[in-house]
């Protein structure tokens, strides 16, 4: 995979966590490195509604950043209860472009499963009422994830993305049938991820996104390092090669997909400060 000059590349990191302590004091340098690699937009994702103000402030401080509002499933029984109306109200801010990260995680089971489901349903309804896409985390919870998304979609107006997709063909097919997008992280580049690559090849090209999920899951050849938005170029290049596309074409494709889903994000190419 060749990382050519970035002036013909327009990429988006659709999911990162730039408010995390891993990045303290380095945001300007991180955004500059992203710009050098053709990463024009980033969405920094909220995981705790109690920390939303910090996430929002970061997005407000930089033109290239947008954010979401929500509660990660790991935090479902630790965060204060938030109802649909509150999430929808917070989502009115121009910088808030999605609901979540929300969903189900039965692998780590850091929160009670019934509470995870209840919080997920609240986020699904907030997505519908706000008209913003829901950013879904799902691990070892395919059946319940599909059941709850289908129930929400049946009420109308639900859009979203399965972020950091590492799951089964069943979840991919069900999500795609609902009109959802599939986002690939650096995991797709790992040597032991052939099963994921098999599923990824079946995703329609107009439903693909790429992300870092930084500071986690740095792609090859950066694996083992702290991840950051500039590294999304490695993932994009890998997937482009896998699909037989030139990287500039794949970047244009996934960026168009991103703006179609995250419709509040300005469709321009500002440079990082």
C-alpha positions as MATLAB code, in Angstrom:
seq = 'XXXXXXXXXXXXXXXXXXXXXXXXXXXXXXXXXXXXXXXXXXXXXXXXXXXXXXXXXXXXXXXXXXXXXXXXXXXXXXXXXXXXXXXXXXXXXXXXXXXXXXXXXXXXXXXXXXXXXXXXXXXXXXXXXXXXXXXXXXXXXXXXXXXXXXXXXXXXXXXXXXXXXXXXXXXXXXXXXXXXXXXXXXXXXXXXXXXXXXXXXXXXXXXXXXXXXXXXXXXXXXXXXXXXXXXXXXXXXXXXXXXXXXXXXXXXXXXXXXXXXXXXXXXXXXXXX';
ca = [
       0.000    0.000    0.000;
       1.447    3.323   -1.045;
       0.810    6.485    0.962;
       1.127    9.037   -1.829;
       0.859   12.793   -1.455;
      -2.234   13.863    0.422;
      -3.334   16.675   -1.912;
      -5.461   14.221   -3.929;
      -6.934   12.519   -0.851;
     -10.022   13.507    1.104;
     -10.578   11.170    4.029;
     -12.761   11.230    7.132;
     -12.135    9.580   10.484;
     -15.743    8.818   11.338;
     -15.051    7.679   14.921;
     -12.326    8.765   17.327;
     -12.080    9.760   20.993;
      -9.954   12.891   21.034;
     -11.207   13.972   24.457;
      -9.486   10.982   26.083;
      -6.504   11.663   28.326;
      -4.231    9.855   25.848;
      -4.312   13.015   23.716;
      -3.952   15.691   26.398;
      -1.879   18.630   25.215;
      -1.413   17.231   21.718;
      -4.591   18.090   19.836;
      -3.036   20.712   17.562;
      -0.225   18.363   16.519;
      -2.653   15.465   16.053;
      -4.907   17.519   13.790;
      -1.905   18.753   11.821;
      -0.724   15.178   11.225;
      -4.227   14.233   10.145;
      -4.296   17.056    7.614;
      -0.916   15.931    6.264;
      -2.457   12.523    5.514;
      -5.539   13.953    3.813;
      -7.898   13.499    6.773;
     -10.208   16.495    6.396;
     -12.915   15.718    8.956;
     -13.140   13.831   12.246;
     -15.994   12.950   14.602;
     -14.991   12.760   18.253;
     -17.383   10.420   20.023;
     -19.061   10.881   23.396;
     -19.086    7.853   25.716;
     -20.330    9.479   28.946;
     -23.069   12.089   28.940;
     -21.494   13.554   32.097;
     -18.447   14.401   29.949;
     -20.409   15.740   26.982;
     -19.490   19.365   27.734;
     -15.802   18.507   27.362;
     -16.396   16.632   24.094;
     -18.470   19.516   22.748;
     -15.899   22.127   23.754;
     -13.234   20.246   21.832;
     -15.427   20.122   18.729;
     -16.304   23.810   19.074;
     -12.620   24.714   19.203;
     -11.748   23.141   15.836;
     -13.500   23.502   12.485;
     -12.486   20.002   11.393;
     -14.161   18.335   14.378;
     -17.765   17.337   15.002;
     -19.061   15.276   17.906;
     -21.854   13.035   19.173;
     -23.767   12.753   22.432;
     -24.472    9.481   24.197;
     -23.614    6.741   26.683;
     -21.377    3.780   25.826;
     -22.761    0.367   26.888;
     -19.858   -0.017   29.323;
     -21.282    3.004   31.166;
     -24.962    2.060   30.964;
     -25.445    1.454   34.684;
     -22.846    3.974   35.850;
     -24.031    7.159   34.133;
     -27.066    9.103   35.376;
     -30.330    8.280   33.627;
     -30.897   10.396   30.526;
     -34.225   10.415   28.740;
     -34.957   10.859   25.050;
     -35.907   14.517   25.437;
     -32.573   15.364   27.069;
     -30.535   13.635   24.372;
     -32.559   15.320   21.638;
     -32.082   18.717   23.299;
     -28.309   18.258   23.538;
     -28.235   17.111   19.915;
     -29.594   20.457   18.722;
     -26.141   22.012   18.933;
     -24.688   22.543   15.420;
     -21.560   20.552   16.288;
     -23.510   17.452   17.394;
     -23.953   15.217   14.356;
     -24.942   11.857   15.842;
     -26.356    9.963   18.826;
     -24.091    7.601   20.728;
     -21.837    5.750   21.017;
     -24.568    3.420   22.220;
     -25.316   -0.266   21.971;
     -24.608   -3.600   23.601;
     -21.409   -5.264   24.775;
     -21.836   -8.802   26.097;
     -18.129   -9.572   25.733;
     -16.898   -7.447   28.632;
     -20.280   -7.215   30.416;
     -19.193   -4.083   32.270;
     -22.847   -3.079   32.728;
     -25.982   -5.071   33.415;
     -27.369   -6.418   30.142;
     -30.936   -5.326   30.801;
     -29.730   -1.820   31.590;
     -27.619   -1.808   28.434;
     -30.715   -2.653   26.430;
     -32.804    0.040   28.118;
     -30.166    2.714   27.501;
     -29.753    1.524   23.906;
     -33.503    1.839   23.318;
     -33.411    5.406   24.653;
     -30.652    6.258   22.192;
     -32.530    4.610   19.320;
     -35.577    6.752   20.069;
     -33.402    9.863   20.388;
     -31.894    9.100   16.992;
     -35.336    8.823   15.450;
     -36.634   12.006   17.055;
     -33.534   14.091   16.362;
     -33.113   12.844   12.809;
     -29.450   12.135   13.525;
     -27.725    8.788   12.946;
     -27.061    6.475   15.848;
     -23.483    5.242   16.313;
     -23.788    1.600   17.375;
     -21.330   -0.466   19.406;
     -22.113   -4.182   19.271;
     -19.915   -6.973   20.593;
     -21.069  -10.552   21.130;
     -24.641   -9.222   21.077;
     -25.805   -9.662   17.498;
     -29.273  -11.021   18.205;
     -30.298   -8.342   20.679;
     -28.675   -5.582   18.633;
     -30.665   -6.593   15.568;
     -33.879   -7.030   17.550;
     -33.701   -3.557   19.078;
     -32.651   -1.843   15.859;
     -35.434   -3.531   13.923;
     -37.974   -2.461   16.553;
     -36.752    1.122   16.340;
     -36.656    1.136   12.565;
     -40.238   -0.148   12.446;
     -41.299    3.147   14.034;
     -39.621    5.047   11.190;
     -36.793    7.517   10.813;
     -33.848    5.463   12.098;
     -30.432    5.711   10.474;
     -26.994    4.847   11.733;
     -23.716    3.004   11.535;
     -22.306   -0.144   13.114;
     -18.960    1.279   14.162;
     -15.704   -0.698   14.400;
     -17.443   -3.628   12.757;
     -15.949   -6.987   13.764;
     -19.049   -9.141   13.840;
     -20.925  -11.668   11.722;
     -22.495  -11.682    8.305;
     -25.844  -11.872   10.101;
     -25.366   -8.503   11.797;
     -23.958   -6.912    8.655;
     -26.859   -8.106    6.501;
     -29.478   -7.075    9.067;
     -27.940   -3.630    9.500;
     -27.647   -3.087    5.762;
     -31.275   -4.098    5.296;
     -32.221   -1.323    7.722;
     -30.234    1.175    5.670;
     -27.316    1.319    8.091;
     -23.668    1.806    7.223;
     -20.701   -0.374    8.219;
     -17.524    1.258    9.508;
     -14.183   -0.535    9.389;
     -11.365    0.159   11.830;
      -7.728   -0.877   11.885;
      -8.794   -4.373   12.925;
      -9.495   -5.155    9.272;
      -5.734   -4.921    8.613;
      -4.784   -7.469   11.292;
      -3.410  -10.802   10.094;
      -5.972  -12.803   12.089;
      -8.958  -10.829   10.738;
      -9.691  -12.813    7.575;
     -13.233  -13.602    8.740;
     -13.886   -9.877    9.052;
     -12.448   -9.251    5.595;
     -14.799  -11.850    4.129;
     -17.782   -9.956    5.542;
     -16.333   -6.561    4.618;
     -16.110   -7.559    0.962;
     -19.891   -8.104    0.928;
     -20.734   -4.577    2.094;
     -21.989   -2.370   -0.757;
     -19.450    0.306   -1.509;
     -21.983    3.062   -0.886;
     -22.383    1.857    2.725;
     -18.732    1.721    3.800;
     -17.029    4.068    6.241;
     -13.571    4.016    7.807;
     -12.501    5.046   11.287;
      -9.699    4.779   13.818;
     -11.572    4.358   17.122;
      -8.428    6.045   18.414;
      -6.643    5.885   20.757;
      -7.333    2.156   20.291;
      -6.732   -0.387   17.525;
      -3.944    1.166   15.479;
      -3.788   -0.481   12.034;
      -0.835   -2.277   10.562;
       1.897   -0.975   10.175;
       1.276    1.143   13.299;
      -0.122   -1.689   15.428;
       0.982   -1.433   19.049;
       1.180    2.357   18.954;
      -1.366    4.796   20.263;
      -3.847    5.250   17.435;
      -4.739    8.683   16.063;
      -6.825   10.057   13.155;
      -3.913   10.279   10.703;
      -3.659    6.476   10.843;
      -7.070    6.110    9.172;
      -5.164    6.470    5.935;
      -3.537    3.089    6.510;
      -6.921    1.447    7.022;
      -8.362    3.200    3.985;
      -5.417    2.162    1.851;
      -5.703   -1.445    2.983;
      -9.438   -1.637    2.251;
      -8.986    0.151   -1.065;
      -6.429   -2.466   -2.101;
      -8.734   -5.244   -0.878;
     -11.522   -3.889   -3.086;
      -9.274   -3.141   -6.062;
      -9.762    0.623   -5.893;
      -7.211    3.437   -6.074;
      -6.916    5.124   -2.686;
      -8.099    8.543   -3.949;
     -11.254    6.937   -5.344;
     -11.892    5.018   -2.135;
     -11.337    8.168   -0.084;
     -13.822   10.094   -2.226;
     -16.314    7.247   -1.961;
     -16.170    6.849    1.810;
     -16.207   10.601    2.393;
     -19.356   10.912    0.278;
     -20.884    8.051    2.278;
     -19.967    9.813    5.504;
     -21.622   13.077    4.510;
     -24.721   11.244    3.328;
     -25.097    9.678    6.769;
     -23.791   12.496    8.986;
     -25.758   15.145    7.168;
     -25.111   17.910    9.697;
     -21.370   17.889    9.043;
     -20.380   20.727    6.700;
     -19.416   19.303    3.327;
     -16.212   21.272    2.935;
     -12.503   20.673    3.408;
     -11.261   22.996    6.174;
      -7.665   22.687    7.195;
      -6.694   21.820   10.746;
      -5.619   24.804   12.820;
];
